[in-house]
Amino acid sequence: MSKMDATELNRLKAMSRKIEEAEKAVRELQSLGDGAPVIEKNVRSILSITHALRFGICDLAEMEDCC
């Protein structure tokens, strides 16, 4: 795989930061909604989606950054 250009890497890093912000917000919501089944269920769903995004975006940005 060839190294991506700076524009692509910056875009990945920006997306990575947004994913991290989303995860932080969801975890805060999780704390606030502790004991509320609808919050707990939806938080799990959202975190599974952000996990998939992290795997596809964040990991790639970190890998390109270090190599």
N, C-alpha and C positions, 0 to 999 in steps of 0.2 A: 504494500500500500504506500503510495507516495505521500509525502508531507503536504498538508493543506496550506493554503496561503494565509496571510495574516488576517485578511478580512473574514474568512471562514472561521478561523480560530477565535477571533474576537466575538463573532456571532455565537459560537458555541459557548464561550465563557459567559456571555450575557444571558443566554438561555439557562445555563447552569446556575447562575446567581438567582434567577427568577424561580427556578425549581426549588432551590434551597429556601427562598423566602416563602414559597407556598407551603413547603413542609413545615416550616417554623410556625406559620399561621395556623395550620391544621393541628399541630401539636398543642398550641395554645387553646384552640377550640376544644380539643380533647380534654384538656385539664378543666376547662370551664364547664363542660357538659358531662363530666364524670357521673355515671349513674343513670344517665338518660339514654335509653336503648337506641333511639333514633340517631343521636349524635354518635354514639359508639360505633354503630353499624356503618354510618356514612363516613366517619373518619377512617375506618379500616379500608373502605372502598377507595377513598381518595388517596390514602397512603400507598395502596397497591398500585395505583396509577402513577403516582410520583416516583415510586420505586422503578417502574418500567421506564419512565422518562429519564431517571438518573442513570440507569443502565445504558440507555441509548445515547444520551447527550453528555452528562457529566463525566462519565468514565472516558469517553472519547476525547473530551476537552482536556482532561488531566493527562491522558496518555500522549496526546499530541504536544502538550506543554512540556512534558519531561523528556521527550525524545528528540 
